[in-house]
Amino acid sequence: MPFMAVILSFLGPIDESVWEHIKDYLLFEYASNTLQLLVAVIATSSLIGVFFAALVSFGDFPGRRFLMGCLLTPLAFPAYIYAFVYTGVFSYSGILASLEFFSFRSFWGLVFTLSLSFYPYIYLLSFQGFSSIGSRFYEMAMVNGLSPLKSFCSGALPISFPWIMTGVILVSLETIADFGAASIFSFDTLTIGIYKAWFGFFSLPTAMRMSTILVGLGILLILFKQYYQKDKLYENKVNSTPINRINLGWMATFTCVIFLTFALTLPLLQLILWSSGSEAQWPQIIKLSAHTLIISLIGAIGINFFGFLAIASMRISPIKLSPFLINLPLIGYGLPGTVIATIIFFLFGGVHGFIGSLLLLVLAYFIRFFPLAMTTIGSAGKRVPLYFEELAVLANIPRLTIFKKISIPLLKPGWLLSFVFLFIEIVKELPMTLIMRPTGYSTLATKVFEFSSEGEWAHAAIPSIVIVFISSFSVIWIIARKIGK
């Protein structure tokens, strides 16, 4: 569908005056801003994520296990909530209003906001990479007289680079897909430009042509990921003995606490202060929460089912095209929500009864998040030997029986984790829901965006707290599964 829409956008009619104006005066600015933001967020998120992953993997300090999980909790904060909260924190009525010398509504304020929201991807994957190395590597490093720092820089970091690179790709895709935070900061990226071309210039074909750039950028990122990871082995069966951690003392604890103060405590405190000073419209909040939970559960269950069905089918009945079919949908994850909404409206705009329906909204979620389901379930499947299914096939057991009795139990960790990831992402999703929702259908995310865009931060506080509260339960489950053991 994305490829079809891109081709049709260059074959069909277009508003020449609008396209020429954007191409001559705005397109370069949009592309330049997107590239600058992408480089800055990758650098900042990588620094934060790798540093704290190394700290909790190789260091021992008071409160390590508790702080190790807390460092993943910013995953529950959407970038647009961080954006308006920190804008308010440094405003005249905020907690840090006395810091008048600091203008948060700037490029670096946006970089800070996105980095706080996205660094957990790199943190979690780097932690997995560092934890898989085992003690033998460090014993060899000490025998050769290497210091702990040099062992990390020249050995552990390169060995774990495939995990780190996967996190960087995820952060890159999330950055180019961001709509809410960039909109609050009035920073014109390509995603914002597509939205303005559609709803500002009222030219859907122009928005579709602009989407081509982000479709190409997403494809390049995915191809780079596949090329880099080609023929690389992630499983470590030998060096499974845990390493002897270095005692870092209270300084490491203090460092984690200071960072979590900005990433977790300060935003929550500001939201609570705003909510206590506003009148809560609980019937509306309950209605918004119900809408959010219903659409998130429907989307997560449906997408997770098809993702599991795809991976399990390829395990039971593999074909030569299986690797290609697994990687092809990854292009969808590289598309921002505004681009996917543009594609769907471009293809189905003339079909009566589809536009403005929950069916197309779920379809948009499917295009965006189906790759997440396949990647998560497929990664879990790589650690499960194929010979279970192969022996069952050789014994002429029916495929459906193999699916129910073998594939479902073996891939259970993968599809459970996939469901949780999908649920979190749909709860936080903004641009697709904002553009494609039926008339009068609002979620917590769309209401937060409406209030924050109008500067009504106190009214946006309560739905923001509910989003964080709902997402936190899912994040805590991930912590228990991935880090807590």
Buried (B, 14 or more C-beta within 10 A) or exposed (E): BBEEBBEBBEEEEBBEEBBEBBEEEBBEBBBEBBBBBBEBBBEBBBEBBBBBBBBBBBBEBEEBEEBBBBBBBBBBBBBBBBBBBBBBBBBEEBBBEEEEEEEBBEEEBBBBBBBBBBBBBBBBBBBBBBBBBBEEBBBEBEEEEBEBEEBBEEBBBEBBBBBBBBBBBBBBBBBBBBBBBBBBBEBBBBBBBBBBBBEEBEBBBBBBBBBBBBBEBBBEBBBBBBEEEEEEEBEBEEBEEEBEEEEBEEEBBEBBBEBBEBBBEBBBBBBEBBBEEBEEEEEEBEEBBEBBBEBBBBBBEBBBEEBBBBBBBBBBEEEEEBEEBBBEBBBBBBBBBBBBBBBBBBBBEEEEEBBBBBEBBBBBBBBBBBBBBBBBBBBBBEEBEEEBBBEBBEEEBEBEEBBEEBBEEBBEBBBBBBBBBBBBBBBBBBBBBBBBBEEEBBBBBBBBBBBBBEBBBBBBBBBBBBBBEBBBEBBBBBBEEBBEE
